[in-house]
Amino acid sequence: MDSSNRWQISVDTPTGEQQGILELEIGDGVCGGRLFNDSGELALEDGYINDGQLHWTLRLNRPIPMALTCQAFIEGNNLTGDVTIAAFGNFSFTGRLLNEHSD
């Protein structure tokens, strides 16, 4: 699974749906990339792949500093996953693959 993809993602949170663009770079058992959302640009850290499942961490500085632990599966043009925020629990997210002609 070697690829680089952009995904339109949506996360269900207690404060409502949050959206962003997730750029994934996948290959050789690791995943990296960036998330673009209302917090700005965030780098994916500590990314790896285990049995087809992607894992990574995001570190937010605002509104308060916190780490978000993410895991996701890609199935065709769809991405499904969970994000764990220690103080707030688990939240689901979904994504759809963007092609080079859509933003």
C-alpha positions, 0 to 999 in steps of 0.5 A: 500500500504505497500512495499519497492521497487527499481526503475530505474528512468529517469528525463528530464532536460534542461541539458539532461536526468538524471538517478538514483536509487530510493528506496521507502519505502511505508506504513501507509500513508507515503513514505520515502527512498533514491535516488542514483544519480550523487549527491550521496545519498539523503534522501527523506524528508517529504514524504506522500501519498494522494489519491494514489499519493506519495509526497516527498522533496529532498534537494541538496547541489550541484551544488547549494543548492536547494529543489526539490518537487516531486510527483509520481504515481505507476501503476504496474511496472511503476512510473510516476511523476513530480519534481518541482525546484523553480527556474527552473520549473517542469520536468517529470520523469519516472521509472521502477521497478527493481527486486532483480536480476537486477541493 
